[in-house]
Amino acid sequence: MTKENDQKTSAAQNADSEELLALRAEIDACDQQLQKLIQDRVGIAARIAQTKLASAGDVSFYRPEREAQVLRRVRERNEALRKDHGGLVEDDEMVRLMREVMSTSLAVEMPMTVAYLGPEGTYTQAAVVKHFGQAVNSLDVKTIGDVFRVVEQGRAHFGVVPVENSTEGVITHTLDSFLSSRLKVCGEVQLPINHQLLSKADGLSAIHKVLAHPQALAQCRGWLERYLPEAEIVASNSNAEAVIAATKDATIAAIAGEIAARLYNINILASGIEDEQNNATRFLIIGDHAYHPSGEDKTTIMVSTPNKVGSLFELLKPLYDAGVDMSRIESRPSRQSNWEYVFFIDLIGHVEDPSVREALQKLESKSAFFKLIGSYPVGVL
């Protein structure tokens, strides 16, 4: 009886092995097709680059409106595949995979450098990868102002800067930099933020000082007050800079992302220490060029108005009359006169849309100062 059971088990294992071998052969065939299609796609991108270089016009290899349209179609197709054919890959993951293929294609057309608030391991670097993919050349700089400067100087094609956090509001340094910069907003990306407490120490009791970017410190204020009430809280230029300091002194802890823990080989003492679990930061892509509509766009402007009763209402009335949705408004001191402000406004739509164009023309005629910062695709990822 035992011998018969052994024979049945052996036969079942052999059958399973044959089935597994067949499935693995199918995977190998799929891999072969995927590789060929990727090579074909990158080859077409190279031909596009040759065609652009042969033309007499201005050559622009990176087209954010075109990329946004392609990625939206990827999402739409994937939704249909999951619904009609039981596809198992989620929409965001499929878009992320396609982004990497596009990143490789663009690198063949033109190797591109993107500046970000460094050093390595910051959330801004993660936003670079999310928006441009792994194939881009990243240039880390020390401050948000430096990101603007290196793009203005032509040392980087684009820059990525944080502009607002879902719990702590705007990053004022970024808004203030637009006041004096000629650069335009070319895109946006939103990144979920999950803070870790990193240190060479083995436990919280050894921590005497906590370092992080001011925004990260603010986002973890409640946790720090509860678990490290005696620790000195010190602001850094970036979270990654704080992590580097923490690697040199076991009494120091830094707040940063998981990628920084891996990059700098440092302990994670606590995870998810942000006070709001739906914490996210919005980043802007900045560059020299303006781009055409993608079909789902935003427009960002700066305006100021005389400090008198009803002036802001009168300034914004053309938006209401034209049916243009204002999604955000922030104020910053004008730095020209006391108690005068510049308003940063995000609108839904592109400056080439007739309703937006007409509204902005009327708004500009009523404002003491007006600046179009950019029209750009709504973030896809």
C-alpha positions in Angstrom: 0.0 0.0 0.0 2.8 2.3 0.9 4.6 1.5 -2.4 1.4 2.4 -4.4 1.1 5.7 -2.5 4.7 6.5 -3.3 4.2 5.8 -6.9 1.1 8.0 -7.0 2.9 10.8 -5.3 5.9 10.5 -7.7 3.5 10.5 -10.7 1.8 13.7 -9.3 5.1 15.4 -8.8 6.2 14.5 -12.4 2.8 15.9 -13.7 3.3 19.1 -11.7 6.8 19.4 -13.0 5.6 19.1 -16.6 3.0 21.7 -16.0 5.5 24.0 -14.4 7.9 23.6 -17.2 5.2 24.5 -19.7 4.3 27.6 -17.8 7.9 28.6 -17.5 8.3 28.2 -21.2 5.3 30.5 -21.7 7.0 33.1 -19.4 10.2 32.8 -21.4 8.2 33.4 -24.6 6.5 36.5 -23.1 9.9 37.8 -21.9 11.3 37.4 -25.4 8.4 39.3 -26.9 8.6 42.0 -24.3 12.3 42.5 -24.9 11.8 42.8 -28.7 9.0 45.3 -28.3 11.0 47.4 -25.9 14.0 47.4 -28.3 11.6 48.3 -31.1 10.1 51.2 -29.1 13.5 52.6 -28.1 14.6 52.3 -31.8 11.7 54.3 -32.9 12.6 56.9 -30.2 16.1 57.1 -31.7 14.6 57.7 -35.1 12.4 60.5 -33.7 15.5 62.1 -32.3 17.2 62.0 -35.7 14.1 63.5 -37.3 14.0 66.3 -34.7 17.7 67.1 -35.2 17.3 67.3 -38.9 14.5 69.8 -38.6 15.1 73.5 -38.7 13.0 74.3 -35.7 13.6 74.4 -31.9 14.4 70.8 -30.8 12.6 69.7 -27.6 13.1 66.1 -26.8 11.1 66.0 -23.5 7.4 66.7 -24.1 5.5 66.6 -20.8 2.1 67.0 -22.5 2.8 64.1 -24.8 4.1 61.9 -22.0 1.0 62.7 -19.9 -1.3 61.7 -22.8 0.6 58.4 -23.3 0.5 57.5 -19.6 -3.2 58.3 -19.4 -3.9 55.9 -22.3 -1.8 53.3 -20.5 -4.0 53.6 -17.5 -7.2 53.5 -19.6 -6.1 50.4 -21.4 -5.1 48.7 -18.2 -8.5 49.5 -16.6 -10.1 47.7 -19.6 -7.7 44.8 -19.4 -8.4 44.3 -15.7 -12.2 44.6 -16.2 -12.6 42.5 -19.4 -9.7 40.0 -19.1 -9.0 39.7 -15.4 -5.7 41.5 -15.6 -3.8 41.3 -12.3 -1.5 44.3 -12.6 -2.9 47.4 -10.9 -3.2 50.6 -12.9 -0.6 52.6 -10.9 1.9 49.8 -11.3 1.4 49.5 -15.0 1.9 53.3 -15.4 5.1 53.0 -13.3 6.4 50.2 -15.5 5.6 52.2 -18.7 7.2 55.3 -17.2 10.5 53.3 -17.0 10.2 52.2 -20.6 9.6 55.8 -21.6 12.5 57.0 -19.4 14.9 54.6 -21.3 13.5 55.8 -24.6 14.1 59.4 -23.7 17.7 58.6 -22.5 18.4 57.3 -26.0 17.0 60.5 -27.6 18.8 62.8 -25.3 20.5 62.1 -21.9 18.7 64.5 -19.5 19.9 66.0 -16.2 17.4 66.9 -13.5 18.4 68.9 -10.4 16.8 68.2 -7.0 17.2 69.1 -3.3 19.9 66.6 -2.1 21.9 64.9 -1.1 20.9 61.4 -2.2 18.0 59.9 -0.3 15.6 62.8 -0.1 11.9 62.7 -1.0 12.6 65.1 -3.8 14.9 62.5 -5.4 12.1 60.0 -5.1 9.9 62.5 -6.9 12.5 62.8 -9.7 12.4 59.0 -10.2 8.6 58.8 -10.0 8.2 61.5 -12.7 11.2 60.9 -15.0 12.2 57.3 -14.3 15.5 55.7 -13.4 17.3 56.5 -16.7 17.5 60.2 -16.0 20.8 61.8 -14.7 20.1 63.3 -11.2 22.0 66.3 -9.9 21.7 66.9 -6.2 22.1 70.5 -4.8 22.0 71.9 -1.3 19.0 74.2 -1.4 15.7 74.9 -3.2 17.3 78.1 -4.5 20.2 76.1 -5.9 17.7 74.0 -7.9 16.4 77.1 -9.6 20.0 78.4 -10.2 21.4 75.3 -11.8 18.4 75.1 -14.2 18.7 78.8 -15.0 22.4 78.4 -15.7 21.8 75.4 -18.0 23.6 72.9 -15.8 20.4 70.9 -15.6 17.5 70.6 -18.1 14.9 70.6 -15.4 14.5 70.8 -11.6 12.2 69.3 -9.1 11.1 71.3 -6.0 8.6 70.7 -3.3 5.7 73.2 -3.3 3.2 72.0 -0.7 2.4 69.3 1.9 -1.0 68.0 2.6 -0.7 68.7 6.3 1.7 71.5 6.7 0.8 73.6 3.6 3.1 75.5 1.2 6.9 75.5 1.1 7.5 79.2 1.2 11.1 79.0 -0.2 9.7 77.5 -3.4 7.1 80.2 -3.9 9.5 83.0 -3.1 12.0 81.7 -5.7 9.4 82.1 -8.4 9.2 85.8 -7.7 12.6 86.4 -9.2 13.1 83.4 -11.5 12.3 83.2 -15.2 11.6 79.5 -14.9 8.3 78.0 -15.7 6.3 75.1 -14.2 6.4 72.2 -16.6 4.7 69.4 -14.6 3.8 68.2 -11.1 4.1 64.9 -9.1 2.5 63.9 -5.8 4.4 61.6 -3.5 3.0 59.8 -0.4 5.2 60.6 2.6 6.1 58.0 5.2 8.6 59.2 7.7 11.1 57.0 9.6 13.2 57.8 12.6 16.8 56.8 11.7 19.8 56.5 13.9 22.9 54.4 14.7 21.5 54.1 18.3 19.7 50.9 19.4 16.8 52.6 21.0 15.0 55.9 21.7 16.6 56.4 25.1 20.0 57.1 23.5 18.6 60.0 21.3 19.5 63.5 22.4 18.9 65.4 19.2 16.6 65.0 16.2 17.5 66.5 12.8 15.3 67.0 9.7 14.0 69.4 7.2 11.6 71.9 8.8 8.6 70.4 6.9 9.4 66.9 8.2 9.8 68.1 11.7 6.4 69.9 11.5 4.8 66.8 10.1 6.1 64.7 13.0 5.6 67.3 15.8 3.1 65.3 17.8 5.1 62.0 17.7 8.3 63.8 18.8 6.5 65.5 21.7 5.1 62.1 22.8 8.1 59.8 22.4 11.2 62.2 22.5 10.0 65.1 24.7 13.6 65.8 26.0 15.4 65.7 22.6 16.7 68.9 21.0 14.9 69.5 17.7 17.1 71.0 15.0 16.3 71.9 11.4 18.4 70.8 8.5 18.6 71.9 4.8 17.3 68.4 3.8 16.4 65.1 5.4 19.3 63.3 3.7 21.7 65.9 5.2 20.2 65.0 8.6 20.7 61.3 8.0 24.4 61.9 7.1 24.9 63.7 10.5 23.1 60.8 12.2 25.5 58.2 10.7 28.4 60.0 12.5 26.8 60.3 16.0 24.7 57.7 17.7 23.0 60.3 19.9 21.5 61.9 16.8 18.4 60.7 15.0 17.1 61.9 11.6 13.7 61.9 10.0 13.7 60.6 6.4 12.3 57.9 4.1 13.1 54.2 3.9 15.2 54.8 0.9 17.6 56.9 3.0 17.9 54.1 5.6 19.0 51.7 2.9 21.3 54.2 1.2 23.1 55.2 4.3 22.9 51.8 6.1 21.3 53.2 9.3 18.8 51.7 11.7 15.1 52.4 11.6 14.1 53.1 15.2 10.4 53.8 14.4 8.3 53.8 11.2 5.3 55.9 10.1 6.0 58.6 12.7 4.1 61.3 10.7 1.1 62.7 12.6 -1.3 62.4 9.6 -1.3 59.0 7.9 -2.5 60.4 4.6 0.5 62.6 4.4 1.6 63.6 0.8 3.8 66.2 -0.8 3.3 67.9 -4.1 6.4 68.7 -6.2 6.7 70.9 -9.3 8.9 70.3 -12.4 10.6 73.6 -13.4 12.3 74.4 -16.7 12.8 77.0 -19.4 10.1 76.0 -21.9 6.3 76.4 -22.2 4.3 73.4 -23.5 1.0 72.9 -25.3 -2.2 71.4 -23.6 -2.3 67.7 -22.7 -6.1 67.7 -22.2 -6.0 67.7 -18.4 -3.9 70.7 -17.3 -3.3 73.2 -14.6 -2.1 76.8 -14.8 -0.2 78.7 -12.1 0.0 82.4 -11.9 1.3 85.1 -9.6 -0.7 88.4 -9.1 -0.9 91.3 -6.8 -3.5 94.0 -6.2 -3.7 97.3 -4.4 -4.4 96.9 -0.7 -8.0 98.2 -0.6 -11.4 96.9 0.2 -12.8 94.5 -2.4 -9.6 94.5 -4.5 -9.1 90.7 -4.4 -12.7 90.0 -5.2 -12.5 92.3 -8.2 -9.3 90.7 -9.3 -10.6 87.2 -9.2 -14.1 88.0 -10.7 -13.0 87.3 -14.3 -12.3 83.7 -13.3 -15.8 83.3 -11.9 -17.3 84.9 -14.9 -15.4 82.6 -17.3 -16.3 79.5 -15.3 -12.6 78.8 -14.6 -12.0 76.7 -11.5 -9.4 78.1 -9.0 -8.0 75.0 -7.2 -5.6 76.8 -4.8 -4.6 80.3 -3.7 -1.7 81.3 -1.4 -0.3 84.6 -0.4 3.3 85.8 0.2 4.7 89.2 1.2 5.5 91.2 -1.9 8.8 92.5 -0.4 8.0 95.8 -2.0 5.9 97.5 0.7 4.7 96.5 4.1 1.4 94.6 4.2 1.3 94.1 0.4 1.0 90.6 -0.9 1.5 88.5 -4.0 -1.0 85.7 -4.6 -0.1 82.4 -6.1 -3.1 80.8 -7.8 -3.6 77.4 -9.4 -6.3 77.2 -12.1 -7.8 74.2 -13.8 -7.1 74.4 -17.5 -4.4 75.5 -19.9 -3.5 79.1 -20.9 -4.3 78.1 -24.5 -7.9 77.1 -23.5 -10.1 80.0 -24.8 -11.9 80.5 -21.4 -8.6 80.5 -19.4 -6.9 82.8 -21.9 -9.8 85.3 -21.8 -10.1 85.2 -18.0 -6.3 85.8 -17.5 -6.3 88.7 -20.0 -9.0 90.5 -17.9 -7.3 89.5 -14.6 -4.0 90.9 -15.8 -5.6 94.2 -16.8 -6.9 94.6 -13.2 -3.7 93.5 -11.3 -0.8 95.6 -10.1 1.5 92.7 -11.0 0.9 89.6 -13.1 3.1 86.7 -14.0 2.2 83.4 -15.7 4.4 80.7 -14.1 3.3 77.9 -16.3 0.6 75.6 -17.8 1.3 71.9 -17.3 -0.3 68.5 -17.2 -2.1 67.3 -14.1 0.1 64.6 -12.5 -0.6 61.2 -13.9 1.1 59.1 -11.2 
